[in-house]
Amino acid sequence: MRSPNALPAPHVSALLITPDVDSGTVTVRAVVTAAAPGARLRAAARPGDSVVAAGEGLAATVYTQTTDVEIEVNGLLTYDRAVLNLPAEAAQWNRRLYELADREAPVMPRASVRRESFGTLPGGRTIDGYTLTNPCGIEVRVLTYGAILQSIRVSDRGGRLDDVVLGYDSLAGYVRYSPYFGAVVGRYGNRIANGTFTLDGTAYRLATNNGRHHLHGGVAGFDKAVWTAQPFQRDGGVGVALGYTSPEGEEGSPGSLAVRVTYTLTDRNQLIVEYQASTDRPTPVNLTQHSYFNLAGTGTGDILGHELEINADRFTPVDATLIPTGVIAPVAGTPFDFRTSTPLGARIAQDDAQLRAGGGYDHNFVLNRAGPGLSFAARVYEPTTGRTLEIRTTEPGLQLYSGNFLDGTITGKEGHVYRRRFGFALETQHFPDSPNHPAFPSTILRPGAEYRSRTVFAFGVR
């Protein structure tokens, strides 16, 4: 057997080791994935436990059976047999590896939910933050103020964690002024023209907060509500379920609306957002999540180099005040064609009437759907870090907002100044101003029915 000190550093990171002390053999089952050289083994507590590798001891164990090693490709060792039964001599090196692990093994993160205070509102009410962590080390912090996603920390291709959503380090920033950073917006996400609509023959007037229009629930929408919270942990994920009851007449809306929003962080690096609502009177409902993403890291620069794909052949053009005209137009031949991956900034400066109206992208895309259930909506790739974001949703629409109204007057997390187009939003939704457009998918919820919507944000690297 070769001395392990003469062997190259291993590139394996996970396998199954089953020692048999009586026979002096070790069974190694399946090298799983690549990892940085020098990582140490987390010793199994009993034969057959899953362990994480490696170090030079594991290299010795693996390389003793040289006939079982075919080639190394892209950092992965490929074997010609699924199970390696190693000779007795290898067992002593495996024991050495276990001893090293006891001293040097890094503590791998476990799925967890942690609650802590995030501050106190001017009236004295305490706001909590719930930090969700998965075994891959992704961290998501959720606030009971506005159901806000205050931070999402994910790794780049080099393993470096960074926060990829804009926002504030303290509650005071969200209370003082926030352009809906990370919030759940409602009752009606997006705009309702002139703050008015007619339902079952009755005209309703809503609070207006975007010129003459109603935007994201009005002056005091769900983004400013205090939500109840119930953390949970189950197989495959951890999360928090948030609840809020919007009273009759809030911001001019009819009926009482009981809302539940559930955030689940899975072991597969997915953040699942589920919405449920019920009402005692007919009322429009259109809930969405309004995080501003920058996959390069919050405050690091603009998002124009992010490559975006949207699964939509059509979009809804708007007037000069960003209200849909009622037309559903093809994206082909326009700056709104993201059917193949394209940098966000590639066409944003074109002399186009729709881009002028929004100051960039602030438009609803009509998603291509084959039926009910989750469907692919969008994919984003940030080339400098390798981070990716894929979105699937049950919703018919997706609002792309390119951060056009960020103007350098907001100082956010870690003192970063948020300048124009330092973040983008991809808001899964029904269409803007649907209560005034009968041809659009309906947003009216009636007593006895339940509003349900689901969106999955999947993070990765390449």
C-alpha positions as CSV (number, residue, x, y, z in Angstrom):
1,M,0.0,0.0,0.0
2,R,1.3,3.4,-0.9
3,S,1.8,6.0,1.8
4,P,-1.1,8.5,1.8
5,N,1.4,11.3,2.1
6,A,2.6,10.6,-1.4
7,L,-0.9,10.7,-2.9
8,P,-2.6,13.7,-4.6
9,A,-5.3,15.5,-2.7
10,P,-8.7,13.9,-3.3
11,H,-11.6,15.6,-5.1
12,V,-14.3,13.5,-3.6
13,S,-16.8,15.0,-1.1
14,A,-19.4,12.4,-0.2
15,L,-19.5,8.6,0.1
16,L,-20.6,5.8,2.3
17,I,-18.1,4.0,4.4
18,T,-18.9,0.7,6.2
19,P,-16.1,-0.6,8.3
20,D,-16.0,-4.2,9.5
21,V,-13.5,-4.4,12.3
22,D,-13.7,-8.2,12.7
23,S,-12.8,-8.9,9.1
24,G,-10.5,-5.9,8.7
25,T,-12.3,-4.7,5.6
26,V,-13.9,-1.4,4.6
27,T,-16.7,-1.0,2.0
28,V,-16.7,2.3,0.1
29,R,-20.0,3.0,-1.7
30,A,-20.2,5.6,-4.5
31,V,-18.2,8.8,-4.8
32,V,-20.9,11.5,-5.1
33,T,-19.6,14.9,-5.9
34,A,-16.6,17.2,-6.1
35,A,-15.2,19.4,-3.3
36,A,-12.3,21.5,-2.5
37,P,-9.1,19.6,-1.7
38,G,-8.3,19.4,2.0
39,A,-11.9,19.0,3.2
40,R,-12.1,16.6,6.2
41,L,-14.3,13.6,6.8
42,R,-17.2,13.8,9.2
43,A,-16.9,10.3,10.8
44,A,-19.9,8.0,10.8
45,A,-21.4,7.2,14.1
46,R,-22.1,3.6,13.1
47,P,-21.5,1.3,10.2
48,G,-23.5,2.4,7.1
49,D,-23.9,6.1,8.1
50,S,-23.5,8.7,5.5
51,V,-20.2,10.6,5.8
52,V,-18.6,13.7,4.2
53,A,-15.1,13.6,2.9
54,A,-12.2,14.0,2.6
55,G,-8.4,14.3,3.4
56,E,-5.3,12.4,2.6
57,G,-6.5,9.4,4.6
58,L,-9.4,9.0,2.3
59,A,-7.1,9.4,-0.7
60,A,-5.1,6.4,0.7
61,T,-8.3,4.4,1.1
62,V,-9.5,5.1,-2.4
63,Y,-6.2,4.7,-4.2
64,T,-5.4,1.3,-2.7
65,Q,-7.6,-0.4,-5.3
66,T,-6.0,1.2,-8.3
67,T,-7.7,-1.2,-10.7
68,D,-11.0,0.2,-9.5
69,V,-10.0,3.8,-10.4
70,E,-10.6,4.5,-14.1
71,I,-10.1,8.2,-14.7
72,E,-10.5,11.6,-13.1
73,V,-12.9,13.8,-15.0
74,N,-13.8,17.4,-14.0
75,G,-12.7,16.7,-10.4
76,L,-14.7,13.5,-10.1
77,L,-13.2,10.0,-9.6
78,T,-14.9,7.4,-11.7
79,Y,-15.0,3.8,-10.6
80,D,-15.7,0.6,-12.6
81,R,-17.5,-1.0,-9.6
82,A,-20.2,0.4,-7.4
83,V,-18.7,-1.2,-4.2
84,L,-15.0,-1.4,-3.3
85,N,-14.0,-4.0,-0.7
86,L,-10.6,-2.9,0.6
87,P,-7.9,-5.0,2.2
88,A,-7.2,-5.1,5.9
89,E,-4.3,-2.7,5.5
90,A,-6.7,0.0,4.3
91,A,-8.7,-0.3,7.5
92,Q,-5.9,1.2,9.6
93,W,-5.8,4.3,7.3
94,N,-9.6,4.5,7.6
95,R,-9.2,4.5,11.4
96,R,-6.6,7.3,11.1
97,L,-9.1,9.2,9.0
98,Y,-11.8,8.8,11.7
99,E,-9.3,10.1,14.3
100,L,-8.6,13.2,12.1
101,A,-12.3,13.8,11.7
102,D,-12.8,13.9,15.4
103,R,-10.4,16.8,15.7
104,E,-10.8,18.6,12.4
105,A,-14.2,18.0,10.8
106,P,-16.1,21.2,10.0
107,V,-19.6,21.4,11.4
108,M,-22.0,21.2,8.5
109,P,-25.1,23.4,8.8
110,R,-28.3,21.7,9.8
111,A,-31.8,22.8,8.7
112,S,-33.1,25.2,11.4
113,V,-35.4,28.1,12.2
114,R,-34.2,30.8,14.6
115,R,-36.3,33.6,15.9
116,E,-34.9,36.9,17.2
117,S,-36.2,40.4,17.6
118,F,-35.7,42.7,14.6
119,G,-36.8,45.9,16.3
120,T,-39.8,47.8,17.7
121,L,-42.4,49.9,15.8
122,P,-43.1,53.5,17.0
123,G,-46.2,52.2,18.8
124,G,-44.1,49.7,20.8
125,R,-45.0,46.5,18.9
126,T,-42.1,44.1,18.6
127,I,-41.2,42.8,15.1
128,D,-39.5,39.4,14.9
129,G,-37.1,38.0,12.3
130,Y,-37.1,34.3,11.5
131,T,-33.8,33.0,10.0
132,L,-34.3,29.8,7.9
133,T,-31.1,27.8,7.2
134,N,-30.8,24.7,5.1
135,P,-28.0,22.0,5.0
136,C,-26.3,23.7,2.1
137,G,-25.9,26.9,4.2
138,I,-28.5,29.0,2.4
139,E,-30.0,31.5,4.9
140,V,-33.3,33.4,4.4
141,R,-34.6,35.9,7.0
142,V,-38.3,36.7,7.1
143,L,-39.8,39.6,9.1
144,T,-43.2,39.8,10.7
145,Y,-43.4,43.3,9.4
146,G,-44.8,43.2,5.8
147,A,-44.0,39.5,5.5
148,I,-40.7,40.9,4.2
149,L,-37.8,38.7,2.9
150,Q,-35.1,40.8,4.6
151,S,-32.2,38.8,3.3
152,I,-31.4,35.8,1.1
153,R,-27.8,34.6,1.4
154,V,-26.7,32.1,-1.2
155,S,-23.3,30.9,-2.5
156,D,-21.5,31.8,-5.7
157,R,-19.5,29.3,-7.8
158,G,-16.6,29.6,-5.4
159,G,-18.7,28.9,-2.3
160,R,-18.8,32.5,-1.1
161,L,-22.1,33.5,0.6
162,D,-23.6,36.8,-0.2
163,D,-27.0,38.5,0.2
164,V,-28.8,38.8,-3.1
165,V,-31.8,41.0,-2.2
166,L,-32.0,44.7,-1.5
167,G,-33.3,46.0,1.8
168,Y,-32.3,47.5,5.2
169,D,-30.3,46.2,8.1
170,S,-32.8,47.6,10.6
171,L,-36.5,48.0,11.0
172,A,-36.3,51.8,10.9
173,G,-35.4,51.8,7.2
174,Y,-38.5,49.8,6.3
175,V,-40.7,52.0,8.4
176,R,-39.3,55.2,7.2
177,Y,-39.4,54.5,3.5
178,S,-39.2,51.4,1.4
179,P,-40.1,50.8,-2.2
180,Y,-41.6,47.5,-1.2
181,F,-38.2,45.9,-0.6
182,G,-38.9,42.1,-0.1
183,A,-42.5,42.6,0.9
184,V,-45.7,40.7,0.2
185,V,-47.9,43.3,-1.5
186,G,-51.7,43.3,-1.5
187,R,-54.6,43.1,-1.4
188,Y,-53.9,44.0,-5.0
189,G,-50.3,43.8,-6.3
190,N,-49.6,46.2,-9.1
191,R,-51.9,49.0,-10.3
192,I,-55.6,49.6,-10.5
193,A,-56.4,52.5,-12.7
194,N,-57.7,55.7,-11.0
195,G,-58.2,53.6,-7.8
196,T,-61.6,52.6,-8.9
197,F,-63.4,49.4,-10.1
198,T,-67.0,48.2,-10.3
199,L,-68.0,44.8,-8.9
200,D,-71.4,43.2,-9.1
201,G,-72.9,46.6,-9.9
202,T,-71.2,48.5,-7.0
203,A,-68.5,51.1,-7.6
204,Y,-65.5,51.1,-5.2
205,R,-62.9,53.7,-4.7
206,L,-59.6,52.7,-3.3
207,A,-56.7,54.7,-1.7
208,T,-54.5,56.2,-4.4
209,N,-50.7,56.3,-3.9
210,N,-49.2,56.3,-7.4
211,G,-50.4,59.5,-8.8
212,R,-54.1,59.0,-9.4
213,H,-53.7,55.2,-9.3
214,H,-53.8,52.5,-6.6
215,L,-50.5,50.6,-6.3
216,H,-49.6,47.5,-4.3
217,G,-52.5,47.7,-1.9
218,G,-52.5,51.5,-1.3
219,V,-51.1,53.8,1.3
220,A,-51.0,51.2,4.0
221,G,-51.0,47.8,2.3
222,F,-49.9,44.4,3.4
223,D,-46.3,45.6,3.2
224,K,-46.9,47.7,6.3
225,A,-49.0,45.1,8.2
226,V,-47.8,43.2,11.2
227,W,-48.2,39.5,10.6
228,T,-48.5,36.6,13.0
229,A,-45.8,33.9,12.6
230,Q,-45.6,30.1,13.1
231,P,-42.3,28.5,12.4
232,F,-42.1,24.8,11.4
233,Q,-39.6,22.1,10.5
234,R,-40.4,19.1,8.5
235,D,-38.7,16.5,6.2
236,G,-37.0,18.3,3.4
237,G,-37.5,21.9,4.6
238,V,-38.0,24.5,7.2
239,G,-40.1,27.6,7.1
240,V,-42.5,30.1,8.7
241,A,-46.3,30.6,8.1
242,L,-47.4,34.2,8.4
243,G,-51.0,35.3,8.9
244,Y,-52.9,38.6,8.5
245,T,-56.6,39.5,8.4
246,S,-57.4,42.6,6.4
247,P,-60.5,44.2,7.8
248,E,-63.6,45.3,5.8
249,G,-62.9,48.6,4.0
250,E,-59.1,48.6,4.4
251,E,-57.7,50.9,1.8
252,G,-61.2,51.0,0.3
253,S,-61.5,47.2,-0.4
254,P,-64.7,45.4,0.2
255,G,-65.0,42.5,2.6
256,S,-62.7,41.0,5.3
257,L,-59.8,39.0,3.9
258,A,-57.9,36.4,5.8
259,V,-54.5,35.8,4.3
260,R,-51.8,33.2,5.0
261,V,-48.3,33.3,3.4
262,T,-45.9,30.4,3.9
263,Y,-42.2,30.6,3.2
264,T,-40.4,27.2,3.0
265,L,-36.7,26.8,2.4
266,T,-36.0,23.3,1.1
267,D,-32.9,21.1,1.2
268,R,-32.8,21.5,-2.6
269,N,-32.1,25.3,-2.4
270,Q,-35.7,26.2,-3.2
271,L,-37.6,29.0,-1.6
272,I,-41.3,28.2,-1.9
273,V,-43.9,31.0,-1.4
274,E,-47.4,29.8,-0.9
275,Y,-50.4,32.2,-0.6
276,Q,-53.9,31.4,0.7
277,A,-56.8,33.7,1.3
278,S,-60.6,33.7,2.0
279,T,-63.2,36.4,2.2
280,D,-66.7,37.1,3.4
281,R,-67.5,39.4,0.4
282,P,-66.5,39.4,-3.2
283,T,-63.2,41.3,-3.5
284,P,-60.2,41.6,-5.9
285,V,-57.1,39.7,-4.7
286,N,-53.7,39.7,-6.4
287,L,-50.8,38.8,-4.0
288,T,-47.1,38.8,-5.0
289,Q,-43.6,38.9,-3.5
290,H,-41.7,42.1,-4.2
291,S,-38.0,41.3,-3.6
292,Y,-35.4,43.2,-5.5
293,F,-32.7,40.8,-6.6
294,N,-29.0,41.4,-7.5
295,L,-27.4,38.0,-7.9
296,A,-23.9,39.6,-7.8
297,G,-24.6,40.7,-4.3
298,T,-26.7,43.6,-2.9
299,G,-25.1,47.0,-3.5
300,T,-22.4,45.7,-5.8
301,G,-23.5,47.5,-9.0
302,D,-26.3,47.5,-11.6
303,I,-28.1,44.4,-12.8
304,L,-27.8,45.1,-16.5
305,G,-25.3,42.2,-17.1
306,H,-27.7,39.6,-15.6
307,E,-28.9,37.3,-18.3
308,L,-32.7,36.8,-18.3
309,E,-35.0,34.3,-19.9
310,I,-38.8,34.7,-19.7
311,N,-41.2,32.0,-20.9
312,A,-43.6,34.4,-22.6
313,D,-44.6,35.0,-26.2
314,R,-46.7,38.0,-25.2
315,F,-46.9,41.0,-22.9
316,T,-49.4,43.7,-21.9
317,P,-48.4,47.2,-23.2
318,V,-49.0,50.1,-20.9
319,D,-49.9,53.8,-21.3
320,A,-47.8,56.7,-20.0
321,T,-48.9,56.1,-16.4
322,L,-48.1,52.3,-16.6
323,I,-51.7,51.2,-16.8
324,P,-52.3,48.3,-19.3
325,T,-54.0,49.4,-22.5
326,G,-56.0,46.1,-22.7
327,V,-54.0,44.9,-25.6
328,I,-52.0,41.7,-25.4
329,A,-49.1,42.1,-27.8
330,P,-46.4,39.7,-29.1
331,V,-42.9,40.1,-27.8
332,A,-41.3,39.1,-31.1
333,G,-39.3,41.9,-32.7
334,T,-39.5,44.1,-29.6
335,P,-37.1,44.7,-26.6
336,F,-39.4,42.5,-24.6
337,D,-38.4,39.3,-26.3
338,F,-36.6,37.3,-23.6
339,R,-37.6,33.9,-24.9
340,T,-33.9,33.2,-25.2
341,S,-31.4,34.3,-22.5
342,T,-30.5,37.9,-23.0
343,P,-28.6,40.5,-20.8
344,L,-31.1,42.8,-19.1
345,G,-29.2,45.8,-20.4
346,A,-28.9,44.7,-24.0
347,R,-31.9,46.6,-25.2
348,I,-33.1,48.7,-22.3
349,A,-31.8,51.9,-23.8
350,Q,-33.5,51.4,-27.2
351,D,-35.8,54.2,-28.4
352,D,-39.0,52.3,-27.8
353,A,-42.3,53.8,-26.6
354,Q,-42.9,51.1,-24.0
355,L,-39.4,51.5,-22.5
356,R,-39.9,55.2,-22.4
357,A,-43.2,54.8,-20.5
358,G,-41.6,52.6,-17.9
359,G,-38.2,54.3,-17.8
360,G,-37.0,50.8,-18.6
361,Y,-38.8,47.5,-17.9
362,D,-41.9,47.7,-15.7
363,H,-44.2,45.4,-17.6
364,N,-46.3,42.3,-17.2
365,F,-45.5,39.3,-19.3
366,V,-48.2,36.8,-20.3
367,L,-46.6,33.4,-19.4
368,N,-46.8,30.5,-21.7
369,R,-48.8,27.8,-19.8
370,A,-50.0,24.4,-20.9
371,G,-52.4,24.0,-18.0
372,P,-52.8,24.4,-14.2
373,G,-50.1,23.8,-11.7
374,L,-46.5,25.0,-11.5
375,S,-45.0,26.1,-14.7
376,F,-41.6,27.5,-15.7
377,A,-41.7,31.3,-15.7
378,A,-38.1,32.7,-15.8
379,R,-34.4,32.0,-15.4
380,V,-31.7,34.4,-14.5
381,Y,-27.9,33.9,-14.7
382,E,-25.3,36.3,-13.2
383,P,-22.0,35.6,-15.1
384,T,-19.4,37.0,-12.7
385,T,-20.6,34.9,-9.7
386,G,-22.2,32.0,-11.5
387,R,-25.4,32.4,-9.4
388,T,-28.6,31.3,-11.0
389,L,-32.3,31.9,-10.1
390,E,-35.1,29.9,-11.7
391,I,-38.8,30.7,-11.1
392,R,-41.8,28.5,-11.4
393,T,-45.3,29.6,-10.6
394,T,-49.0,28.9,-10.8
395,E,-49.7,32.5,-11.8
396,P,-50.5,33.6,-15.4
397,G,-48.3,36.7,-15.4
398,L,-44.8,37.9,-14.4
399,Q,-44.0,41.6,-13.8
400,L,-40.4,42.5,-14.8
401,Y,-39.2,45.6,-13.0
402,S,-35.7,46.8,-13.7
403,G,-35.2,49.1,-10.7
404,N,-35.9,52.2,-12.8
405,F,-37.0,54.4,-9.8
406,L,-34.0,53.7,-7.6
407,D,-32.1,56.9,-7.7
408,G,-29.3,56.9,-5.2
409,T,-31.3,58.4,-2.3
410,I,-31.6,55.1,-0.4
411,T,-28.8,53.8,1.7
412,G,-29.4,50.1,2.4
413,K,-27.7,47.2,3.9
414,E,-24.1,47.6,5.0
415,G,-24.2,51.3,3.9
416,H,-24.7,50.5,0.2
417,V,-26.3,53.2,-1.8
418,Y,-28.9,51.8,-4.2
419,R,-28.6,53.6,-7.5
420,R,-30.7,53.2,-10.6
421,R,-31.1,49.6,-11.7
422,F,-29.1,48.1,-8.8
423,G,-31.9,45.5,-8.4
424,F,-34.6,43.9,-10.4
425,A,-38.0,42.3,-9.5
426,L,-39.7,39.4,-11.0
427,E,-43.2,39.4,-9.5
428,T,-45.5,36.4,-10.2
429,Q,-49.0,37.7,-10.5
430,H,-52.3,38.2,-12.2
431,F,-52.4,41.1,-14.7
432,P,-52.4,44.7,-13.6
433,D,-55.8,46.5,-13.5
434,S,-57.6,43.2,-14.1
435,P,-60.8,44.4,-12.3
436,N,-61.2,46.9,-15.1
437,H,-60.4,44.5,-18.0
438,P,-62.9,41.7,-18.3
439,A,-60.7,40.0,-20.9
440,F,-57.9,39.5,-18.4
441,P,-57.9,36.5,-16.1
442,S,-60.2,37.3,-13.2
443,T,-58.9,38.3,-9.8
444,I,-62.2,38.3,-8.0
445,L,-62.4,36.1,-4.9
446,R,-65.9,35.2,-3.6
447,P,-67.1,33.8,-0.3
448,G,-66.8,30.0,-0.1
449,A,-63.8,30.0,-2.6
450,E,-60.2,29.9,-1.6
451,Y,-57.4,31.9,-3.2
452,R,-54.3,29.8,-3.7
453,S,-51.1,30.7,-5.4
454,R,-47.6,29.1,-5.4
455,T,-44.2,30.3,-6.6
456,V,-40.8,28.5,-6.3
457,F,-37.5,30.4,-6.4
458,A,-34.7,27.9,-7.0
459,F,-31.1,29.1,-6.5
460,G,-28.0,27.5,-8.0
461,V,-24.7,28.1,-9.7
462,R,-23.0,27.3,-12.9
